[in-house]
Amino acid sequence: MIWGCFQFAQGFSNYLPTLLEQRGVGKHSLYPTLLLNAACGVPGKMGGGVLIECFGRRRTIGASIGVTSLCLLGFAFFESPTLLVVLSSGVTMMLSLCVGALAVYTNEAFPTEVRSTGLAINNVSRSVIGLGGPYFCGLYATSDPQLALVVFAVSAFVGAVTAACLPIETKGQRLMDRAGSE
């Protein structure tokens, strides 16, 4: 569920240039803005490794996708081009952080004997759900971008709530190498 919400919300990235232009980020500053936005993914990935060891996988996943939700809501309702660049960069950073934490948690959550099957089912389901994000944004990016952004924010919020409900925290736990053993 979390991977699906993450994947759907990431559809925002596909239409980011269109959304930024619609909101007043001019063509002369669009490409530097997108470069800055992409560069924000690097500290997100690096920070994710540190944060999962400090605060645990569930908290890191939940907080990062929760902040993504807030940034998307801000992007939907604020008008300042500078603030929009900051918020879109925040989305990129938090989604990068979230994907790193999710990857660690997903690998640790499945015992070795069923890990490949569990990861395969996870990858297929998130890919199918992930198709909806860009499609949805494509439908509404030009006609009602606020609606698209609010739906992405709600999807991210659902992912954050789901992360809070994860049944186990793998940080500091001895992971089972085989199903049924300790």
HELIX and SHEET records of a PDB file:
HELIX    1   1 ILE A    2  ALA A    9  1                                   8    
HELIX    2   2 GLN A   10  TYR A   15  5                                   6    
HELIX    3   3 LEU A   16  GLN A   22  1                                   7    
HELIX    4   4 LYS A   27  ALA A   39  1                                  13    
HELIX    5   5 GLY A   41  PHE A   55  1                                  15    
HELIX    6   6 ARG A   57  PHE A   77  1                                  21    
HELIX    7   7 PRO A   81  ALA A  109  1                                  29    
HELIX    8   8 THR A  112  TYR A  140  1                                  29    
HELIX    9   9 PRO A  145  ALA A  164  1                                  20    
END                                                                             
